[in-house]
Amino acid sequence: MDDILNQGEIDALMAGLDSEMNKASEESVAAEAEPEEREAEAAPTVKGEKKIKRYDFKRPDRFSKDQLRMLEMMHEAFARHFGTTLSAFIRTIAEISVVSVRQSSYGEYVNGLSSPTALTVFSFEPLRGNCMLEFNPSIIFPIIDRVLGGPGHPIAKERDLTDIEQVVVGKLAVKALDSLRDAWERVARVTPEIVNKETNPQFVQLVAPSEMCLVIKFSLNVKEHKGVMSLCFPYMVLEAVVQKLSTQKWFTSNSGGSTPETRQNLQNRLRTTGLPVSVQMGTLTLTAAQLMKLKPGDVIPLNKSVSTQLDVFVENKRKFGGKPGVHSKRKAVMITTVYADESEA
C-alpha cells in the first residue's frame, strides 16, 4: 500500500506534466514562426525595397524580353506573308496569326505535340543545326483536301499521312520556308531547306530533351476550320545571331536608315528587272460570220496606216508613241513621244 500515490501527489504530478507540455508547445510555435519571419523579411515590400525573382536553374532563360518581342514582330511579318501565299495555294482565304512566343525545353515541346502530325525538319543555313515546322492534323487535312480538289473537309479519325499527302505537305512547307526566309532577312540571310519529313514527334531528335528552344505558336484559320502551326528553333541554332535580335535595330531598318551600299544594290536590281513591252499595230472589229469566212491569203486592214503613230505599252500601260520601221533587218518601232501619264495618251 506504500507504493500507492495519494491524491495530493497525483495533483502535483499532473501539474508538472501540464507545465512541460505548455513549454514544448511554445517552443514549437516559435520554431514554426521563424521561417515565416524569414520569408516576410525576404518578400518584396510595399515600397519595393527588396525584389525577388524566381529562377529555375533547370530551365534557364536564353532570350531577353526585348529579343522575344523582336522575334514576335519578325514572325508576325512571316504570318502575314505566308497567309497570303497559302490563300493563293488553296484558293480560299487563310488567316494566320502569332499566338505565343516562348522559351521551352525541347522535351516539353515534343511531348505537347499530337501524334500523328505533320512535321518538317529543315536546316537554317548558314546557321548550324536543324529546326522544325509542325502543322496540326486538325488543319493540315482540310488544307490537303482543298489542294486535291475537295471542299476542305477534315478527317473523322486521325491517321498517318499517305505518300501523296506527304508530297502536298512538302510543297506547303517549301512555301512556308520561303516566307520564313524573307521574315529573317533583316537579321540574317538564311536559306531554309527541308531535311526530313515525319509524322511521329518521338522520332525527331533535334537536340537533347533538356535543351532550351524558342517555340512560336500560330493560329491558322481556313474557312470554318481552325488549327495550330508551330515553329521550333533550338537555342544552339540561333546562338550566333541572338545579339542581333533587337527591336531598336528592327525599327531603325524600317525607318529608312539605309546605307549608300544598300541603295546602290537596290538601284542595280531595279535596272536589271525585266518588263514586258508591246506595240499595238492597230485594231479591227469583225463579225463572227466574217471571221468564219477568212481563208489563207486574205488581207485584214487595220485602223491605222503606216505613217500613223503607234502605241507602245509597258506592263499593259501606254507609255510611249512611236513609228514602225526596220532596224538591222528586224522589225522595230522608233520612239517619238513619251507620255507622262495615261491621260496624255
Secondary structure, 3 states (H helix, E strand, C coil): CCCCCCHHHHHHHHHHHHHHHHHHHHHHHHHHHHHHHHHHHHCCCCCCCCCCCCCCCCCCCCCCHHHHHHHHHHHHHHHHHHHHHHHHHHCCCEEEEEEEEEEEEHHHHHHCCCCCCEEEEEEEECEEEEEEEEECHHHHHHHHHHHCCCCCCCCCCCCCCCHHHHHHHHHHHHHHHHHHHHHCCCCCCCEEEEEEEECCHHHCCCCCCCCEEEEEEEEEEECCEEEEEEEEEEHHHHCCCHHHCCHHHHHHHHCCCCCHHHHHHHHHHHHCCCCCEEEECCCCCCCHHHHHHCCCCCCCCCCCCCCCCEEEEECCEEEEEEEEEEECCEEEEEEEEECCCCCCC
